[in-house]
Amino acid sequence: MAKTTLLRARVDSIRKLRAEKILGRYGLTPAQAINVFYAKVTETDGLPFDLRPTETSELMADPKFRTHLALMKSGKVRYYDASELPA
């Protein structure tokens, strides 16, 4: 069995309930859905969907996200290819 790690994230409680209801229709647990998402990110070497301004108004309203975007644009955030990460 592959080595696993614990992932913790804060999510809006109503969004969580709505998403879990949808995931349930596919027979997926939240952990399985996260694994599917991570698999698609590594498969596509990026996000497996487009982020368009009309779809991200809530995200763009988040000051932490805007700060992160500014750090990315200034080159202060470094993303690593999965093959570069320590085992």
Buried (B, 14 or more C-beta within 10 A) or exposed (E): EEEEEEEEEEEEEEEEEEBEEEBEEEEBEBEEBEBBEEEEEEEEEEEEEEEEEEEEEEEEEEEEEEEEEEEEEEEEEEEEEEEEEEE
